[in-house]
Amino acid sequence: MQGVAIRLVPHAAWSFAAARETPMQARRAVTDWARSFVEDRAVLSDIALAITEAATNVVLHAYRDHARPGKVTIEAESFDDYVCLYVRDEGSGLAPRVDSPGLGLGLGLIAQVADSADVRAPEDGGTEVVMRFNVSRAA
């Protein structure tokens, strides 16, 4: 009996319209990919939460000054001991918002659940959230 080879894709990318359903679509896509590299359920749960929050931030904030919503681009990379996730938009950039439709907790939650997180302002505009998750956590 011959076994079936499973091909792991250490790099993946997705693009979504910045729409209401995007955070859940992104969550599903990234966690499906991450299951190939991360066995720790707590880490998978943290990845799901962080991706949902980052995508929600794009939907709620990135394109508020644009006539039409733009896109959310997500890239994922797997390394030996960790995975990195990059959530990018081409919106207005990171700025305080007094009329925020959310609670303003997204970036704080990401910082709590990721092993490291950074928010960047790419030279060509928009915002990039970079998150690193160790594939396993010490008890």
RACORMO-V124189 format. One line per field, one symbol per residue. psi: psi as a letter, one per 20 degrees, with the letter a starting at -180 (. if undefined). A space follows every 50 residues. Layout:
psi: ???
//
This chain:
psi: pprpppopoipqqqpqqnrhigghgggggghgghhihohohgggghgggg gggghgggghhhkhjqhqqbrpppqpppagirqpppoqrkbirpqqohkp iaikighggghhhqhqqqpqnqhjraqppppppqiqqq.
//
